[in-house]
Amino acid sequence: MKKVVFLLIILFSIGLSAQEKVYYNFAVNNCEEETAEGLINNCLKGSYLLNYDFVTIDGKKISTDQVKTPIVLIAASTRCAPCWGDIPALNKMVEKYDGKVEFVMFFWDDLNGIQRMQKKLDPRIKLVPPTKKFDNKAYTESYGFVHKLDYPTTYLIGKDKKFISIRRGAAYPSKEMNWDKVNEINEKELEEFIKPVL
């Protein structure tokens, strides 16, 4: 009988530890993958968002544990052409999903750069400045949230604060692609990206 009870306790303990959540900050800082795809697919997707108390450029506080809708969290830089190329499609998604999804954009840039981009963004997007910069310009930190991928990177986070998907890059105007085509591509990609949380 003691052996059975002992075995049940062991199995119960294993079951509990298997259900422990892995949080994004641990995953991003401890992942041993060498490629961005490896980091995303093997470490970040399926991890959970801790509570972060972001402060916007307007001084408003956003506590992620108080957000009851899914979150689209965008890492951007005003020095990044694809970040500018994504703006029209992003604004359309904000218009379409206002109240259903919270849109937060955090930056690598200083306040002057952010304010320049702010003029083109839907005002419902919460804009968060960096609190720490790294020598590696692909890295930024905002209120404890560390970003180690390129720009733009868009994180899709469910109501349960689980990272569902991560989108890297965006189309932008070039000699081969005009604004109409850029907007068509980016809008379609963002629509498909957000769909799992609707």
VENHUGI-V20306 format. One record per residue. N is the residue number from 1. RES is the residue in one small letter. SS is DSSP state (helix for helix, strand for strand, loop for the rest). PHI is phi in whole degrees, 0 to 359 (* if undefined). Layout:
n	res	ss	phi
N	RES	SS	PHI
N	RES	SS	PHI
This chain:
n	res	ss	phi
1	m	loop	*
2	k	helix	297
3	k	helix	294
4	v	helix	294
5	v	helix	297
6	f	helix	300
7	l	helix	297
8	l	helix	297
9	i	helix	296
10	i	helix	298
11	l	helix	297
12	f	helix	297
13	s	helix	297
14	i	helix	296
15	g	helix	298
16	l	helix	294
17	s	helix	292
18	a	helix	291
19	q	loop	266
20	e	loop	297
21	k	loop	279
22	v	loop	260
23	y	strand	265
24	y	helix	309
25	n	helix	299
26	f	helix	290
27	a	helix	298
28	v	helix	290
29	n	helix	270
30	n	helix	239
31	c	loop	289
32	e	loop	261
33	e	loop	293
34	e	loop	262
35	t	loop	246
36	a	helix	298
37	e	helix	297
38	g	helix	296
39	l	helix	301
40	i	helix	294
41	n	helix	286
42	n	helix	255
43	c	helix	231
44	l	helix	274
45	k	loop	299
46	g	loop	91
47	s	loop	281
48	y	strand	240
49	l	loop	276
50	l	loop	289
51	n	loop	284
52	y	loop	239
53	d	strand	256
54	f	strand	286
55	v	strand	239
56	t	strand	285
57	i	loop	294
58	d	loop	270
59	g	loop	85
60	k	loop	273
61	k	strand	267
62	i	strand	239
63	s	strand	267
64	t	helix	298
65	d	helix	286
66	q	helix	270
67	v	loop	282
68	k	loop	264
69	t	loop	257
70	p	strand	300
71	i	strand	239
72	v	strand	254
73	l	strand	251
74	i	strand	246
75	a	strand	264
76	a	strand	221
77	s	loop	216
78	t	loop	288
79	r	loop	269
80	c	loop	247
81	a	helix	302
82	p	helix	297
83	c	helix	296
84	w	helix	291
85	g	helix	296
86	d	loop	279
87	i	helix	301
88	p	helix	302
89	a	helix	292
90	l	helix	298
91	n	helix	300
92	k	helix	295
93	m	helix	293
94	v	helix	297
95	e	helix	299
96	k	helix	288
97	y	helix	247
98	d	strand	303
99	g	loop	91
100	k	loop	259
101	v	strand	220
102	e	strand	266
103	f	strand	252
104	v	strand	231
105	m	strand	238
106	f	strand	244
107	f	strand	238
108	w	loop	273
109	d	loop	284
110	d	loop	277
111	l	helix	300
112	n	helix	300
113	g	helix	296
114	i	helix	297
115	q	helix	296
116	r	helix	295
117	m	helix	288
118	q	helix	305
119	k	loop	299
120	k	loop	262
121	l	loop	269
122	d	loop	302
123	p	loop	295
124	r	loop	281
125	i	loop	282
126	k	strand	280
127	l	strand	255
128	v	strand	241
129	p	loop	282
130	p	loop	286
131	t	loop	251
132	k	strand	206
133	k	strand	246
134	f	loop	245
135	d	loop	298
136	n	loop	283
137	k	loop	291
138	a	loop	279
139	y	loop	260
140	t	strand	207
141	e	strand	222
142	s	strand	231
143	y	loop	52
144	g	loop	98
145	f	strand	277
146	v	strand	259
147	h	strand	249
148	k	loop	233
149	l	loop	246
150	d	loop	277
151	y	loop	238
152	p	loop	282
153	t	strand	234
154	t	strand	242
155	y	strand	255
156	l	strand	256
157	i	strand	239
158	g	loop	287
159	k	loop	304
160	d	loop	279
161	k	loop	71
162	k	strand	270
163	f	strand	286
164	i	strand	269
165	s	strand	207
166	i	strand	223
167	r	strand	247
168	r	strand	245
169	g	loop	81
170	a	loop	195
171	a	loop	286
172	y	loop	211
173	p	loop	299
174	s	loop	206
175	k	loop	298
176	e	loop	271
177	m	loop	219
178	n	loop	274
179	w	helix	300
180	d	helix	300
181	k	helix	292
182	v	helix	302
183	n	helix	296
184	e	helix	299
185	i	helix	295
186	n	helix	295
187	e	helix	295
188	k	helix	298
189	e	helix	297
190	l	helix	294
191	e	helix	301
192	e	helix	295
193	f	helix	296
194	i	helix	281
195	k	helix	313
196	p	loop	300
197	v	loop	259
198	l	loop	269
